[in-house]
């Protein structure tokens, strides 16, 4: 069965083992990157297409009646026309719960950096300020304990559950938000009720019409002055300009942002201003521990193997 991997370079820096993929698809054509204008040519004649961020359109499926499977190295499938795949009899498979340890680790790495002010203290010590202070311990930047604080979680899938477990280990009280646009669930809070009590708000929900821009000026104004916002989900969940203003004006305590609405941010983004205080911006790396990326490829291979055996595994169609 002829297969092609369009953008392995978005998952691997050459540090991953692709043997599991080669075992299920001997002769697999692997491309590190594929510009969108070359996608149609590279999938021509293929029965299996593996990809991360390249887009597969209705027209491409119609031009390739031999196409049987599109398998992604991601959970989101918004870059594949799933409705067209269903009409053309093309199976679509995604990945689930492959990077939870990495994302949870990132959430708390950035949260602890913000609450401990680690970059500021590192610069303070190495600049000579500590030596000039005249005492053994100097703490000009406020340090906060997580214990006893409220961890608000928006989105309670595998990632949200992983964050909740670690938050509880730190002695935090976990509060869950109701699904935006969904039914209220017992024991959960509407977002408007959660915002004023959360010391940390961590976003783990998908981007939908109901969640786009869910954290805007009104929501930021409702948060505690010392609250920290962490977004490792989708950039468009948060109004970037509103968050930049809130941080500059000291209306919230800090933010850790791993995702932006446009990636890479070739047109800029308000949150990339280096003068914004108490902000950590990272280039969509929360998922990118090597172990999680290897698990990504191995799970991708397992999805292909299941399809070839006539089994449904992680199918979204």
Secondary structure, DSSP 8 states (H G I E B T S, - for coil): --EEES-GGGT-SS-S--HHHHHHSTT-EE-S---HHHHHHHHTT-SEEEESS--B-HHHHHT-TT--EEEESSS--TTB-HHHHHHHT-EEE---SSSHHHHHHHHHHHHHHHHHTHHHHHHHHHTTHHHHH-SS----S-----TT-EEEEE--SHHHHHHHHHHHHTT-EEEEB--TTS---TT-B-HHHHHTT-SEEEE-----TTTTT-B-HHHHHHS-TT-EEEE-S-GGGB-HHHHHHHHHTTSSSEEEE---SSSS-TT--GGG-TT-TTEEE-SS-TT--HHHHHHHHHHHHHHHHHHHTT---SB--
